[in-house]
């Protein structure tokens, strides 16, 4: 039981810390904001699997919902789920469970498989997030504010996530061989 608590706690710390990381790669009039939120969600899910990864993401969402400023830009509160970013938050849990399930079956040793898993998780997050925005504001506005600005960052995070998973596998494999 203490191992489960430790893994979930580490996953939460990783998620919360990486979520607060923001990088602005805007160029001229094109906004390219990148936060570590979706990257952290997908990496945690891949490393912990669908059950523990899903639990970690659910706890993260509950912590934000009850008012802890753990979401991107310090956002929090249940009302966040009904705002524009709400669909992305829902998407984290669904994409995380899917990615954890895939990682259990495919493993994380292969960089190209990791690219595929990270890309699929990202697509799920974006589909649910843009779907939520479309219901609120229409497809044109949803794409303008919830898809196009985040696409370059999403590509970078897919590659970064795949690299993190591959390096983690190699590192942990090397550690277990040296025991």
DRENTI-833643 format. One line per 5 residues: number of its first residue (from 1); their letters; for each residue z, x, y of C-alpha. Coordinates in steps of 0.001 Angstrom, whole numbers, plus 524288, in hexadecimal, padded with zeros to 5 digits. Layout:
! DRENTI-833643
NUM = A = Z X Y; ...
//
This chain:
! DRENTI-833643
1 = XXXXX = 80000 80000 80000; 8032F 80AF2 80987; 7F5AE 810F9 8074F; 7EF48 80420 80B29; 7F7B7 80338 8175F
6 = XXXXX = 7F468 81158 81ABC; 7E5BC 80F4C 81908; 7E5AE 802D6 82124; 7EE0C 80951 82BAB; 7E4FE 8150F 82C68
11 = XXXXX = 7D943 80BFA 82CD8; 7DF66 80446 83800; 7E279 81092 83FC0; 7D48F 8157A 83DCE; 7CF15 8083D 841C8
16 = XXXXX = 7D792 806CD 84DE6; 7D575 814C0 8529C; 7C6BD 814BD 8507A; 7C57E 80754 856C8; 7CAE9 80CC4 86379
21 = XXXXX = 7C082 8176C 86378; 7B5D1 81388 86CF7; 7A9BB 81B32 8708A; 7A01C 816ED 87AE7; 79285 81C04 8780B
26 = XXXXX = 78C2E 813AE 88292; 77F90 818FE 887DB; 77A85 813EC 894E6; 77B07 80502 893EB; 77CB8 8048C 8851E
31 = XXXXX = 78AD7 802A8 880EA; 78E08 80965 87411; 79C83 80763 87173; 7A225 80CF6 864F6; 7AFC2 80A1D 85FE5
36 = XXXXX = 7B555 80EEB 8532E; 7B92B 80131 84EE1; 7AE47 7FDB9 84561; 7AD7F 80BC3 84076; 7BC02 80BA5 83D4A
41 = XXXXX = 7BB5F 7FE39 836D9; 7B059 80240 82DC8; 7B5D3 80FAD 82A68; 7C345 809FC 82766; 7BD0A 7FF8F 81ED8
46 = XXXXX = 7B4D3 80971 81769; 7C061 81266 81508; 7CA53 807EE 8117E; 7C18C 7FE6C 80A3E; 7BFE8 7EFCC 80C10
51 = XXXXX = 7CE11 7EBE9 80960; 7D5BD 7F618 81105; 7CAE5 7F7DA 81B01; 7CA19 7E931 81D0F; 7D8E6 7E848 81E38
56 = XXXXX = 7D8FE 7F35B 82823; 7CE7D 7ECE5 83063; 7D543 7DFA3 82F74; 7E236 7E59B 833DF; 7DB0D 7EC55 83F0E
61 = XXXXX = 7D530 7DF4B 84348; 7E26C 7D896 84252; 7E8EE 7E35D 84A5C; 7DEA7 7E177 854E8; 7DFDC 7D2C8 853F5
66 = XXXXX = 7EE95 7D2D6 85620; 7ECE9 7DAD9 86270; 7ED07 7E946 85F19; 7E21D 7EFD5 866F5; 7DB26 7F57F 85B30
71 = XXXXX = 7CD69 7F04B 85D4E; 7C316 7F7B6 8651B; 7C6CF 7F9D6 8734E; 7D4BD 7F584 87042; 7D108 7E747 86E2D
76 = XXXXX = 7DA4D 7DE8D 866A7; 7DE8A 7D077 8646F; 7D957 7C566 85C2D; 7D05C 7C142 8674E; 7C8B7 7CDDA 864FF
81 = XXXXX = 7C357 7C79D 8589D; 7BD05 7BCA8 86070; 7B75A 7C597 86ADB; 7AA80 7CCC2 869DA; 7AFEB 7D795 8614C
86 = XXXXX = 7B61A 7CE0F 857A4; 7AA9C 7CDDE 84E69; 7AADE 7DC94 84D47; 7B952 7DBED 849C5; 7B676 7D1FB 83EFE
91 = XXXXX = 7AB3F 7DA78 83AAA; 7B44A 7E619 838E3; 7BBB1 7DF67 82E00; 7AF95 7DA83 826E8; 7A811 7E74D 82866
96 = XXXXX = 7B413 7EF24 824BB; 7B627 7E7AF 81817; 7A7B6 7E8F5 814C1; 7A787 7F784 817B3; 7B3F9 7F9D6 80FEB
101 = XXXXX = 7ADFE 7F297 8046D; 7A178 7FAA1 80540; 7A8F0 80769 80684; 7B09E 80428 7FA2B; 7A3FB 8022D 7F2BE
106 = XXXXX = 79B48 80CAD 7F8B1; 7A56C 816D6 7FC53; 7A4F5 81EAD 808D4; 79F91 82B9A 803BA; 79178 82944 807C3
111 = XXXXX = 78E28 82A4F 8163F; 7822F 82174 81546; 789D5 816D4 80E28; 79445 81826 818A4; 789D7 8164C 82314
116 = XXXXX = 78580 809EC 81C0F; 7935E 804B2 81ACF; 796C7 807B7 828F5; 789F9 801A9 82D94; 78C4C 7F560 82592
121 = XXXXX = 79A33 7F418 82AB7; 79549 7F5EE 83898; 78AAA 7EBA4 836B8; 794D6 7E1E8 831C8; 79D97 7E47F 83D93
126 = XXXXX = 79227 7E327 846F9; 78CEB 7D6CA 84077; 79A04 7CFF1 84112; 79CCE 7D4F3 84ECA; 78F83 7D125 85416
131 = XXXXX = 7904E 7C423 84CE2; 79D2E 7C143 853B2; 7975E 7C517 860D8; 78B45 7BCCA 85E30; 793C6 7B0DE 85BBC
136 = XXXXX = 79A9D 7B33A 868B8; 78F99 7B7DC 8719A; 7826C 7B6B0 86AB5; 77A69 7C0BA 86358; 7748E 7C788 86F3F
141 = XXXXX = 781BC 7CA7D 87564; 7878C 7CDE8 8681E; 77D35 7D839 865CF; 77DD1 7DD29 873CE; 78CA0 7DEF5 873F6
146 = XXXXX = 79088 7DFD5 865AB; 78597 7E704 85EBE; 77C5A 7EF5A 866D3; 786D5 7F71F 86E18; 78DF1 7FA47 8616D
151 = XXXXX = 78266 7FDE7 858CC; 781B9 80C70 85C6D; 79067 80DCC 85A76; 78FA3 80678 84DA0; 7857E 81017 8488C
156 = XXXXX = 78E07 81B8D 84C80; 799E3 81552 845E3; 79259 812B2 83951; 78EE2 8211A 83868; 79C9C 82577 83C65
161 = XXXXX = 7A2E0 81C50 83289; 79A17 820F9 8278D; 79D47 82EFA 82B11; 7ABF9 82C31 82B71; 7AB7A 825A6 81E1B
166 = XXXXX = 7A368 83084 817F7; 7AC08 83B4A 81D7F; 7B847 833C0 81974; 7B312 832BF 80B98; 7B003 8413D 80AEE
171 = XXXXX = 7BD25 844F7 810D8; 7C52E 83C07 80816; 7BD4C 84012 7FC24; 7BFCD 84E62 7FF24; 7CE60 84BAB 800D4
176 = XXXX = 7CF4E 8448B 7F3CA; 7C853 84FB5 7ECC3; 7D1F1 8599C 7F260; 7DDC7 85294 7ECCB
//
